[in-house]
């Protein structure tokens, strides 16, 4: 994997925008936005983007913004020792059920390790951790995952998206493609893109 691709992947990682160890006030002030939706148009350095949960916004999309994509991998490919990120929702019994799983390349082991709140859905969490055990369950597989300071068990249903990073370029960011964008909010309805993970080969970023 090239140095450039490693940089793009690392920069676009789900939790890469979180400042671990920063003061609470600083983290809140500096935390970028995560935008999910569909590209409406790209004209020069300007993207019009339709947010899945809201309206259209305008995004400054400079030529140096890192662009990546994801590709599907099999749930069966997750073995003990794999480092993954799982966005999950707790059930009534407190058990976590994954809504998507990102398998990190080995070069990114330890990226934003931990368990913290996530904004995929109300009440969702993100767990970036090492898989210790994999147990076959009735509806999928249970992953016991450990991170510094704790561990979680996450049920991954068979129909949940399981992806890893792959290459993409600015040319892949076209009207009609779905995308996950990390951006800086400038003013209401206007953002500056920091990272873009775009739909490619029919695989929509599930994060």
C-alpha positions in Angstrom: 0.0 0.0 0.0 1.5 3.4 -1.0 2.3 6.1 1.4 -0.3 8.3 -0.2 -3.1 5.8 0.1 -2.2 5.1 3.8 -2.5 8.8 4.4 -5.8 9.1 2.7 -7.1 6.0 4.6 -5.8 7.2 8.0 -7.2 10.7 7.4 -10.7 9.4 6.5 -11.0 6.8 9.3 -14.2 7.0 11.2 -12.8 8.4 14.3 -9.8 10.3 12.8 -11.6 13.6 13.4 -11.7 13.2 17.2 -9.0 14.8 19.2 -8.1 12.2 21.8 -6.8 13.8 25.0 -7.8 17.3 24.1 -9.7 19.4 26.6 -13.5 19.2 26.4 -14.0 22.8 25.3 -11.3 22.5 22.6 -12.7 19.2 21.3 -16.2 20.6 21.0 -14.9 23.7 19.2 -12.7 21.8 16.9 -14.8 18.7 16.1 -15.7 18.6 12.4 -19.1 17.6 11.1 -19.9 14.2 9.5 -22.2 14.4 6.5 -24.0 11.5 5.0 -26.0 11.7 1.8 -25.7 12.0 -2.0 -23.6 14.2 -4.3 -25.9 16.5 -6.3 -23.2 18.2 -8.4 -19.5 19.1 -8.5 -18.5 22.3 -10.3 -14.9 23.3 -9.9 -14.2 23.5 -6.1 -17.8 23.5 -5.2 -20.0 20.5 -4.3 -23.7 20.6 -3.7 -24.6 17.7 -1.4 -28.0 16.4 -0.3 -27.8 15.3 3.4 -29.8 12.1 4.0 -31.4 13.6 7.1 -31.9 17.2 6.0 -31.5 19.4 3.0 -28.9 20.4 0.4 -25.7 22.1 1.5 -22.8 23.7 -0.3 -19.3 22.2 0.3 -16.0 23.7 -0.6 -14.2 20.7 -2.3 -10.6 21.7 -3.0 -8.4 19.6 -5.3 -6.2 18.5 -2.4 -9.0 16.9 -0.3 -8.2 13.2 0.3 -10.8 10.9 -1.4 -11.2 7.2 -0.6 -13.8 4.5 -0.9 -14.8 1.2 0.7 -15.2 -2.3 -0.6 -17.2 -5.3 0.8 -15.4 -8.1 2.7 -16.9 -11.2 4.3 -18.0 -11.3 7.9 -16.2 -14.7 7.9 -12.9 -12.9 7.2 -13.0 -11.3 10.7 -10.8 -13.5 12.8 -9.3 -13.1 16.3 -6.5 -10.5 16.0 -8.4 -8.4 13.4 -8.7 -4.7 14.3 -12.1 -3.4 13.5 -14.5 -0.5 14.1 -18.1 -1.4 14.8 -20.9 1.2 14.8 -23.6 -0.3 17.1 -26.9 0.2 18.8 -27.7 -1.1 22.3 -30.8 -3.3 22.8 -33.2 -3.2 25.7 -30.8 -5.6 27.5 -27.8 -3.3 26.8 -26.3 -5.7 24.3 -24.7 -4.1 21.3 -25.8 -5.0 17.8 -23.6 -3.7 14.9 -25.1 -1.6 12.1 -21.9 -1.7 10.2 -18.3 -2.9 10.6 -15.1 -1.5 9.2 -12.1 -3.8 9.0 -8.9 -1.8 9.3 -5.8 -2.6 7.3 -3.0 -3.9 9.6 -1.1 -0.6 9.0 -3.9 1.2 10.8 -4.1 -1.1 13.9 -4.9 1.0 17.0 -6.5 3.9 15.1 -8.8 5.9 17.4 -9.0 2.9 19.7 -11.8 2.9 22.3 -15.5 3.0 22.8 -17.4 6.2 22.4 -20.6 7.9 21.2 -21.2 7.9 17.4 -23.8 9.8 15.3 -24.8 7.1 12.7 -28.2 6.8 14.5 -29.5 8.2 17.8 -27.9 6.4 20.6 -25.3 4.7 18.5 -21.7 4.0 19.6 -18.4 3.3 17.9 -16.0 0.6 19.1 -12.5 0.6 17.6 -10.8 -2.5 19.0 -9.0 -5.7 18.6 -11.1 -8.8 18.1 -10.3 -11.4 20.8 -12.9 -14.0 20.0 -15.4 -14.8 17.3 -18.4 -17.0 18.2 -21.1 -18.2 15.8 -24.5 -16.9 16.9 -28.1 -17.6 15.7 -28.2 -14.3 13.8 -24.6 -13.8 12.9 -21.4 -13.7 14.9 -20.5 -12.3 18.3 -17.2 -10.4 18.4 -15.5 -9.9 21.8 -13.4 -6.8 21.3 -10.8 -5.3 23.6 -9.4 -1.8 23.7 -7.3 0.1 26.2 -9.4 0.3 29.4 -12.1 -2.1 28.5 -13.9 -4.6 26.2 -17.2 -5.0 24.5 -19.1 -7.9 22.9 -20.9 -6.9 19.7 -23.4 -9.1 17.7 -22.8 -8.7 14.0 -25.9 -9.9 12.1 -25.3 -11.7 8.8 -26.9 -8.9 6.8 -24.8 -6.0 8.2 -22.3 -4.2 5.9 -18.7 -5.3 6.5 -16.2 -3.2 4.6 -12.6 -2.2 4.3 -10.9 0.8 2.7 -10.0 0.9 -1.0 -8.7 3.5 -3.4 -10.7 6.3 -5.1 -10.0 9.6 -6.7 -11.7 12.9 -7.2 -13.1 11.6 -10.5 -15.2 9.2 -8.5 -17.1 12.0 -6.8 -19.9 12.6 -9.3 -23.6 13.4 -9.2 -25.7 10.6 -7.9 -23.0 8.9 -5.8 -23.5 8.5 -2.1 -20.8 9.7 0.2 -19.6 10.1 3.8 -17.9 13.5 4.2 -15.9 14.8 7.1 -16.2 18.6 6.9 -15.7 21.9 8.7 -18.8 23.9 9.3 -18.4 27.5 8.1 -21.9 28.9 8.4 -25.4 27.5 8.1 -25.6 25.4 5.0 -21.9 25.8 4.0 -19.0 23.5 4.8 -15.4 22.9 3.8 -14.6 19.2 3.0 -11.7 17.7 4.9 -12.1 14.0 3.8 -14.5 12.3 1.4 -15.4 8.6 1.3 -17.4 8.0 -1.9 -19.6 5.2 -3.3 -17.6 3.1 -5.7 -18.5 -0.1 -7.7 -21.9 0.1 -6.0 -20.6 0.0 -2.5 -22.0 2.8 -0.4 -20.0 4.0 2.7 -22.1 2.6 5.6 -20.5 4.6 8.3 
